[in-house]
């Protein structure tokens, strides 16, 4: 049952793994909001992500609010300042819709998971 989504209202869980060439992948599971942003920041620091390529997998993210979107912009900016980069794997429709409505789909590097897995990202 590893692929089943978390129940609605689930707090944020972050699963981290190191990929080829030192890239870091963080899978965000649950909700990214004002209360859970510190966990994302903590995981980025723990993974020593700054200055590296970071892939945020949003496929199991059920909810993101404006503070969560702001946190993703902040992560993108900090990675660029330290010589790293951010790639976001597209999340569910509700999450994707918020990126579209706010215009962040054109500001952030968002790719389809199938493209990333096939190596096109």
ABEGO torsion letter per residue (X at the ends): XAABBBBBGBBBBBBBBBBBGGBBBBBBBEBBBAAAAAAAAAAAAAAGABGBBBBBBAAABABBBAAAAAAAAAAAAAAAAAGBBBBBBBBBAAAAAAAAAAGAAAABBBBBAAAAAAGAX
